[in-house]
Amino acid sequence: MRETAPTETVPVADARVEVIDPGSGLLTGRFVLTDSRGFYQFPGLSGAVSFRASKDGYEGDSKRVQLTQTLTLDFSLMPSSRKPPRETIIVGQTQTGTVGNSDPTCAGKFFVRPCKRFALVVTSQEGLRARLAWSGGHDLDLELWRDDTFVVASLTCQACGVGSGDETFTAILSPGEYEVRAVLFQGIGAAIPFELTVSRAD
């Protein structure tokens, strides 16, 4: 395991490599740690397995591998200080933007995909609703993270013919800073315009 460029030769020691449950997308608690050289071994696994690599001070990296085809899986962790700039969204606000294949990526639950990030500060515990809307034959996802911890997401597979051009989630959030992500899962052509709204849940 190494850092992302331009320090891609720097090993990441004591990073956690954990198996992801394929059904729920949640971490299973089954993990190993990297050694001082950034190496790890994960015995007793077979078939198709999803992993997430993480360490405090870094953005995690998620990958899926077919272990009948390869026994090696490398991860690259981006130091948190290198995260791209974020816009801010507040409760009751709608932000517009675009997301396309040339945008910086986010390491999500299963994949690393182009995304746009929005900082959301919650000052008191409350139920909030987020909605991402767009038009055209594209597939965007809506995710909520806190630091490098997944909170909730709406991941309808429009590319599979399910649903229309929107994603919505509702969650009760405790005070703190969160990151709302508009993620490009599959798109056609140029950057895709979208609207992101955060409101209080009724």
Steps between C-alpha positions, in 0.01 A plus 500: 500500500635839396399865502357653186717702261724693528615296803404162356822338625415572866362189676199531731563298816233388749221553247187290538388272213147379569253275321176665383172309521383461137132528590488797735821677399594524867837416649505154657760550773723240335828682435880492497758779542785593268859466621773767496552444126132536418454127437216284629377141479137392527469121534187290468324691221375377163280605209390859443579722800462875561745683726540846649840630605509783753712689750450817703627799305424343163201455272424129467513289186249230404561220251347172389708204383443148370745293702493212254670732250747692717649479847629859510299816564670839537344804663585871476393728785472876454613714796206704625701818443481435124124475474369729225321823599136465604204729466276549803133414519271596788160371608229655284733568209518367144840488330549450127805346340634252248684171528691323224775251431770767526409592860705386803395168644347383828565160654149375570366182654589281203658713227722801440300733274497868393306715743419845633529559876297733719572579866193488725519622861230370736468708819242291689359151471223498241352307211618622161402413146735529201392477137718486188319562170615500136366427151604270216605138487763519773555320829606715796521394863452702819721423800554645848830456686645628827879516484573162337196326647203413281165623637227442241447496124241475225635271227215429257636336184360721225754336265312173563169658400386556859364835614525846346739793528509553875642354822368578850591402855371598844711464814509616862839667543690601811693831510818513295642551152391266222577461131220463245618348173348506152666197340512414130436126473432500125462795266476575131684787335609819674463609862152439640311791661330426833315661789573404861255599774529447876190564712353406836310173492127534559 
